[in-house]
Amino acid sequence: MTKNQMIAMIQELERRAWESYNTAKELADMRRYGNVAKDIEKQSRTRWATLYELMQDLEVGPKA
């Protein structure tokens, strides 16, 4: 796998994590799903932040 392929894959994962975070945040804000949505929101935010930091380490800007 080339560096550019790896970067593209990480960018796609980061984009998906950001979408997941936003969806979970919307559910948590509705308060209909209670703590489950808040836990998913926290996990999604952590996943996105980890990928974002990886992109920064590779000195490539995120796509989200």
C-alpha angles and dihedrals in degrees: 000000000000124000091251091052090049091049091049091051093049091047090053092049090048091051091051092047090051091051090048090050092051092048092049090047091054090051092047091049090054088058089211094113097040121193095355092066091044091053091049090048091052093048092048092048090050092049092049093047091051092052091044090054090048090053090050090051089053088048092236123127119241121249098220 
